[in-house]
Amino acid sequence: MNKTAQEILTMLEQHGFEAYIVGGYVRDFLLNSKSTDIDICTNATMKEVLEFISGEVNEYHSLNLKKNELNIDITTFRIDGSYQNRRPTEIAYTKELKKDLERRDFTINTICMNKEGKIIDILNGRKDLYNKCIRMVGNRETKVKEDPLRILRAIRFATTLDFEIEEDLKQEIKKQNHLVATLSTYRIKEEIAKIITSPNYKKGLKLLKELKLCEHLGISYTNIVYTKDICGMWAQMKITKTFPFTKTEKENIVKLKEIKELGIINREVIYNYGLYLSLIAGEILGIESNSIYKIEKEMPMKEKKELALTFPELENIVGNLSKKEAGILMKKLEKEVLYGRISNEKKELMNYITNNKTRWF
């Protein structure tokens, strides 16, 4: 058990309160998997906790602590009221652990641990954990309607843990699959990213199709090849929603789609798109990385700034050509150098342009 978490539990108990680690950390602990996110639930209010533990209460009314690599949240036992926009409209605090656990999503996320490391399993989550079953806590229809993100979380856990979604829950998801369209594109992107970066991603993609979620999520795909870069995964999908990709992500996805469309990795591709993206595209196209490295090694230049002739110098030579025409000429020149048909020396490049410009324009 993590010593820092144990110290917090001990401190809470010493002040007369109940306190347990709950959720993902306990689940992963029982699966022999490391976790750095620790949720602690207690019957102490945040006002009471702040009397002996310093920290910052967040928008979810939890006390958040950062301890080295750990992210620790301390939350008071609570009962959620009716939901609106995926959040309870009101929260009632309770002194009963069971009532707090009943508001959670899946049974495997309700298992608790006390400061001695003893497991407290009120809702039989450990049974589902060992049976590799994703089962909703309480009424499936109500829980899915309250927060449709639970649909994607069910698929994500089934994917990353290699569990099966309980059959009645699968049917409920299929019945209410349209609700995922109400989720923000940020949340959709975040959950899909967790699914497609899992080595078990094929299972998740299969579930998304089986439960007829793709159209509502704004994605479609056929065969997706695993790549070490997530942009390589996104590049193999057709996306109809506007996901909040960063500028770099957008650029890389577009470039990878272009290379995929070309279907080859040659000197021009490596020169125009760079070695890294060429290697990612190679994974998609089934081209061995060694052959890409070999091509790159044999290239007389790797990027545009290595060309011995600058664009202004080329413009001086070609005279009255437009910038667009000069740009086309520059690309022709780069190609000639790339394939070793002329050497990358300024004098030879200038002579080559002078002797051939009338042939091209």
Steps between C-alpha positions, in 0.01 A plus 500: 500500500622849422657655811381854429139383465537288812620804694197701390259221596672471839478877556128502418434210736703662776264798478202269544390448140453202269721500193567259214675487166235428238474438129771475238798474731350203689384338175846531349665386826298177490599457135870552588507819296658829606286811540597855593143630539364439850143579606428511874144512630418602855208601722688820586385820331757702305480769767598242761776353280652843438554543872791253490578443129592795280399496137261645244133404464411462131175549307392146589517586872805279548828587664776450245856422606809459283766283661794432267351289218175444693169674437283459812137607537321495835119506476221492755248211484215633289171426328442652158166664422347521152741554212519780245773522234677197648523651849278469806294814555542456874719303735399369841771385736456174686673311778443162331769354276252273320289794381812669366599187310154460349537828307807372313508351151629140497531244777872454434545867592324467839755283679657671803816456705566617855830613649600141587451396139182307578251482214144622560272376224138592575368473141686181397733680265781254564287215360448695177868593496608136512229402251623780271155657482401865453172532692312822574420590860126529554248568222672480161249719316514775761880496524548522123246781465656692790840501335545359146877519550453174692436334163848587378654423839350151487658441160829652612524274806398197294782589261782594736425225754389244238171446684153426366206738536212330678240403237209700645721808514603447137135491399431817699791674329373393159153628593633839610799530264370832362574666835875508432430770239422733792853469638753775435751431225771540763360206703445288189854563382642425844323164535564387142867590546520270804339222299716527188827533691437171678682195356153341515352778282337261255260383769394858572452584133295184455277593797447853364372349176304218663315744725441735204673797659728617219250715312397678821866553594588643160751232397522218249774252414574165340831334581723698733864407545656576839759778499715629785381856430133573568482730197567192291188341650284809443631526142342163421154623600247717323395767750182702446499693830739782582719346767726734701829389348803718561652681204783245485255208520291644216806551280638152570165330437465677164858411401460137601179476299687640198783248533248219548328610180831494314553143616881514488797625700775630272757779508245766414264392777777503761626835374156666493351347816800416715641171627276470806167531315636275226570230760148533645349486151723199432332320791161566341618391155685194627843628394792388715669779695843368402427559132385858579816566701703362208332736253554797732867414549560495123338840442750776401292750702233454766321837514446815295752717685780266383451594132805699390287748302259729686162609366604868454807383304279286280265795439796711383591234246152439358423871469137574407341176622224531758559380855272202433702402191827553687365278778422224251850536360646475850315173559632360171850599607460335839381181336799489265734536798307248712542229239864586435454613143684823580731578791401737778751771410397861438688544172364180350149582617517849344624358170226238504229764549645726229515215246153357570266786597376553142419128472278514807320831438 
